Amino acid sequence: MASPAELNPDYRNHPDNRAGLDHIPGNWGLPVIGETFPMIKDVWKMVDEHYKQFGPISKLSAGFQKGLLVVGPDNYQKIYLDREQVFSTEMGYDRSIGQFYKGGLLMRDGDDHRFQRRMFQTAFKNEPMRGYVGMMNPILRQHMDAWQGKPDFLFFDAIKKALLEVGAKVFIGIDDLGEEADRMNRAFLDISEEGLMGLFKWDLPGLKFHKGMNGKRYMEKYFGDLIPVRRQGDGTDMLSFMCKEKMEDGSFFPDSDLIPHTSFLLFAAHDTTTSALCHMIFYTAKHPEWQDKLRAEAQALGKATLDYDDLDNLPLMELVFKEALRLRPSVSMMTRRTIAETELFGRNGEPVKIPADTMLFIPPVYNHTMPEYWDNPMQFDPMRFAPPREEHKRHSFSYVPFGGGAHKCIGMHFANMLAKCFMHQFLLNYKYSVAPDYNPHMEAFPLPKPGDNLPLKIERLQ
């Protein structure tokens, strides 16, 4: 049987479907902008209002795109597993991150995605991962040492800078970015905070989108110049491994594939782990009893830094990592677009027809707090992931911080490893706290984080 993509090979050239959705409950909100601003202000609240009023599937207009807001683990299971090959990630992100990272692994469909994933197979094997631990630990320690005594310490700013250096070393083999550090950080910020958040998607001077595109052009040139150097060297960074992977005919993957993969990989790993660590620190500062538990666990290992084989010996830290991502997943809104007509599940599981070329907005954070699957879902409670409770096993797609199916984040184990390596050192070296009654606005876009960048009081441990 032919796949939908084979029956509809021109789907990439189709406009988003905005018709044939009269049977879907909801409305498009304000003219042009729809519910863009309510979504940016509080995505969970917006989704909750939709779900309670309209059910698991409802109309949504946001960011100049019209489509359907979809919640519920049964729907996510069908979308992520995509056994009918009817949900396109490439077209789902085409008008958002796809404009800056087109050709990156996430923005690939079907056989093309499976083929391109081969480029990463060596870089994420156990032995290279062992090497990455050795690369990241001294960089993390160097940054932590510099934090001591800093007034007005903002954790988000500090960890973002540290993780950019970690990413430069581990992903592209650069020991010291030097002046390039500021340029690279600026490029990422221009893409995420300017380009992705700009309302007008025109590459014209003076517009936010233009700044984002300039960031993209800078990154493409930087990696384009670096690839031939890494291909000829003997480095153990990810780019060196990827450069040397070969296709079935024995030739290297072309630069036109490597450049977007590298740009997106560094962007995704840097931003998502920054977000994850911000929330791990936020919740363990708000709940100091958990900070004490994690510190005792770290001290029990008797090691200043973690080795790769230590990662599975931190069960409490694993629980906190999972719980922080449950409450504040590092990606606030995932997207897909249908290739052909399909069905999803509405109220009481009733089938709902979804036309071809329809955008789907998928907010993991709402699945993570549905009381049908989680006890006291708004409460920080890492033990919910431990036996015998294991609430995440009530439905295999109620917890999806890294997506699922063929497009499940290829860097999820790396993110877990980096978060644990940082937390281990930080806990051994610092006690940290937030102001009494600290309750910041939590941003969801472009990067989930406390809106005030998490002011933190840190005290050096003797």
N, C-alpha and C positions, 0 to 999 in steps of 0.2 A: 504494500500500500504506500502511495506517495505521501510524503510529509506535507503539512500546510505550506512550508517554504517552497517546496517543489511545485505545488499547485498554484502558488502565488509568488513567483520568483521576483516580482517587481515591488514587493511590499515596502522596501526601503524608500521608494519614491512616492509612496502614497502620503497624503496629508493626514493629520490626526482626524479620526472620526468624531464629529460633533452632532451627528444625526442618528436617528434610530434608537435614541435613548429615552424616549417618552415613557417607557414602561418602568424606568428606574426612578425610585423616589428621590426627592430632594430638589434643589434649585441651584442656579449658577451664581447666586449672590450678586454683588455689585457689578455694574457694567465694566467690562475690560479686566479689572483687577480681581474680580471674584472675591475669594476669601484669603487672598495673599497675606494681608496684614494680620488678621486673626490667627492664621497658621504660624506666622513668624513670631507673634507675641506669645502664644501658648498652644503648641501643636496638640498636646494631649487633650486640652479642654475642647479644642475645635473638633477633634475626632470623637470625643466622648459625646458631645452634643449631637453630632451626626448619627452615631450608633444608637443612642437612646431614642432619637426621633425617627430615624429612617431604617435602622437595621444594619446588617453587615455590608451592604452595598448601597452607595448613594452618589449622586452627582457631586462633583467638586470642580471648581474653577480656581486655579492658583498659579501664579507665575506665568500668566498669559497662556496657560494650557488648560484645556477642558478635558475631563475624563471622569473616572469613577474612583471613589475612595473605597478601599476594600479592607476589611478586618476579619479576624477569626481564623483559628488554626486550621480548620478544614480547607478554607480558601487558600491559605498560605501553603499548605501541603500540595495542593493541586498546582499552584503557580510555580513553586520552587522545583518540584520534581519534574514538572512539565513533560509528562509521558507522551502527550500528544504533539509536542514540539510546536506549541501555538503561542507561547509567550516570549516575545523578543526583548532581551536586555538592551541590545544595541539601540533599538528605536525607543525603548523606555527612557534612556538617558541621552538621546540624541540632541535634545534642546536644552540640556543642563550641563552636566560634566562632560558629556560627549563633545561639546563644542571646544573643550580645552584638552581632552585626553582621548579623542577619537582614535580607535585602533588599539587602545589599552585592553587588557584581557577581559575586563568586565563588559566592555562594549563590543563583544564578539558573540555571534550566535552559532548554535548547532555544531556541525562538523568543523567549521573554522575555529570555534572556541576550543574544541577538544584537541585539534591539531596544534594550536598556538600554546596550549597549556603545557605541551611537551617541552617548550623552551625553559620552563621553570623546574623541570623534574630533578635536576642535579642540585640546584641552588637550595632546595628545601629538604634534602635528605639529611639523615642524622649526623653524618660526619661534618658536612659544612656547617650545620646548626651548632655543633660543638665549638667550631671555630668562631662563630659569631659571638658566643658568650664571652670568649676571651678578648674579642675586640671591644665589646661594649662596656665591660666592667670598669676599666681604667678611665674611660671618658666620663662615665657617670660619677665616679669618685672625684674626679677633678672638678666637675661642676658643683657637686655637693660641698666640697671644701670651700669653694668660693662663696657659697651662700651664707656662711657663718657671719653673724653680726650685721647683716644687711638690714637697714631700716626699710619699712614699707615694702616688705617682701611679698611679691605677687607670684604665687606658685605657677600659674598658667604661663606667664612670660618666661619664667626660669626653666621650666621643664620643656617648653617648646624649643628653646634655644639648645638645650642639652640634647634633645632627641634629634634635632637637625644634624648635629655633629655625629651622633650615633649612626643615623641614616647615611650620612656621607661616607663614613668608614665602612659600614657593613654592606651597604647597597652598591656603592660605586668606587670603593677603595681609596677614598681621599682621606689622608691623615689629618690634614689641617686645611680647612677651606679658606682661611685667611680672609681677605677682603671679599671673596666670593660668598662667604657665609651670609653677609647682609644682603647681597644681591639675590642669592637663592631664596632666602627667607622672604624678601620683598616680592619675588616672583610668585611664590606660593600664596602669599597674602593677597597679592593683586588678583590672582585667579579666584581664590575662594571668597574674599571679602568684597572685592570690587566686581570682577567679571560675573561670578555666579549670582551675586545679589543685585546686579544692575537690572533695572526694569527694561531698558531699551537695548536690544541685542544688535547693535550696529557697531562695526569696527571703525568708529570715527573719533578723531582727537577730541578730548574733552569729556567723553563718556566713560563710565565705569567699565563697560564691556571692553573698550579699547585698551584700558590698562591691563585687564585680564589677558587679552590677546597678546599684548607685549610681553607679559610674563610667560605665556606659552611659547612665544617665539624665542625668548631667551633660553628657556629650558631645552627646547629642541636643538638649538645650536650647541649648547653646552654638552649635551649627551652625544650629539652627532660627532663632535670633535673627540670625545672620550672613547667611543666604541673601538676604533681601530687600534688605539693604544692598549686597551684592555684585551683585545683579541690576540695581540702579539705577546702579551706578558704572561706571568705565572701567578697572578693574584688569586686570592681566595675570597674575594668579595662576590656578592651576588651577580653583579654585572659581568664580571670575568667568567663566571660559570655560564651565564646565559649567552654570552658572545660566542662561546665555543660549542654550544649545542648545534647539532646538524639535522638537516631534513633527510628524508628517505633517500634522496639522490646523492647524499654526501656533502652537499653544499651548506654553508652557514645560513642561518636565518638572516634575511636582509635587514639593513639598517632601518628601513621604513617600518619594520615590525618592532625592532628592538627599541627604537626611540620612544614611541608612545607607551610601550610596556614599562620601560624604565621610569619615565616621567610619572605615570600613574601609580606605579608600585611605591615610589618614594613618597609621593603625595599622600596616598592612602595610608601607608604604614605610619608616616609621621603624624598626620592629623588624627587618625583613629586612636593611636596609642597615647597621644597627648590627652585626648578626651578621656580615655579610660583611666589614666593615672590621676587626672584632675578629680574624677568622681570617686576613685578609691581613697584618695587623700581627704576629700570632702567628707565622705561618710565615716571614715575612721577618726577624723577630727571631731565630728559631731557626736560620735559614739566612742569615747576614749576607752571603754572597756574592750572594744574590739582592737583598738590600737595596741593595748597592753597584751592581748592574746597573740597578736601577730608578732609583736616584739619578742615575747617569750618563745614562740616557735622558731623565730630566726636565731635567737641566742642559743637555743638547744642544739642547733647544727654545729656550733663551735667554729664557724668559718666567716671570715670578713666578707667574702664574695661567694656567689654561687657558681658551681660547675654545672654543666649540662645534666649530669646524672642526679643532681640535687632537686631538679624541678618538680619531680613527683613526690618529694618528701616534705611538701608544704601544704598539707590538706586544708588548713584554715585559710591560708592565703588564696587558695583555689576557690574556696567558698565566697570570699569577699570579692574576688575578681568577677565571679559569675553574678553575684548580687548587684554589684555596681553597674554591670552591663545590663542587668534586667531593668533596673530603675532608670538608667540613663544610657541607652545603647548609643554607640559612637556614630551611628548613621540614623538620622531621625526619620528619613523618608526614602524608601526604596521605590523603584518604578519599573514597570514593564509596559509593553504595548502588544496587543493581540495581533497575530498574523492572520488568523482566520476566525470565523465565528466559533464561539465555545460557550460553555456554561460554568457559572460559579454558584455558590450557595447563598441564598437570601435568608429571610426569617424562617426559623424552624427547619432549616436545611432545604427549603424548596429551591429547585433549579431556576436560575435566572440567565436568560440568553444575553451574551455579550457579543456585540458585532465585531467584525474585523477592524483593525487599525484604531482600537480604543485604548487610550491611556489608562493605566491603573496606578493609583497611588497607594503605597503599602507602608504604613507606619508601624515598625516593630514594637515601639514603646507601648502601644495600646494592647497588643497581644500579651505583653509582659505584665499587664496589670488587670487582666480580666478576672473578676472574682469567681467566675465559673471554673478557673484553673489554679488560682493562687489564693492562699489564706492571707487575710489582712494585706492585700497587695501593695498598698502605699507605704508599708512599714519596712524599714531596713532590717532584714532578718536573714543573714547568710545561712543559717542552719536549715532553711527551707530546702537547700540543695543537698543536704546530707541525709544518709539513711537514718531512720526509716522513712522520713517524710518524702524526700525526692519529688517535690512538687512539679519539677520540670518534666517528669516522666508521665504526667497525667495525659499529655498529648505531645507527640513528638515535634509538633510545630507551634507549641505555645511559647517557646523560647527560641528566638531566631536572631541573636545579635550579629551573627556572621552570615545571615542569609541561609540558603539551603540548596540542596540538589547540586547540579553540575557547576553552578556559579557560586557555590559556597566559598567564602573568602579563602584564598590559597595561603594567605599570611596569618591565619588565625593562631597557629601554634607559635609563630614568631612573636606575635603580639603578646601572647600569654607569657612567653619566655622573657621578653623585654620588661614587661610589667613586674614580673617576679624578681628579676635581677635588680631593678631599681628599688622596689619596695624593701627588699632584704637589706640593702646598704643603707637606705634612708632610715629605716627603723632602728638599725644598730647605731646610727650616728646622731639621730635627732629625735627629740620629743616635739610634737607639733600640736597646735590648737588653733581654733578660730574664736572670734569674739563671742561672748555670751549672747544667746538669742540670734545668732547669725543665721539669716534666712534670705539669701540673695535671689534675685530673679535668675532663673535657669534658662539660658539661651539654648535654642535647638538648631539654629541656622546662623552662619554656614557650618559651624562646628559646635556640637553640644558642649557646654561649659558653663560655670557660674558667670553671670554677666559682669561681675566686678573683677574677674580674673583671679579670684580666690586669694584674698589677702590672708597670710598665714603667719602665725607667730611660731618661730622655730627656736628650740633650745638645744645646744650641743650637749650630748651625753658624754660623761667622762669615761 
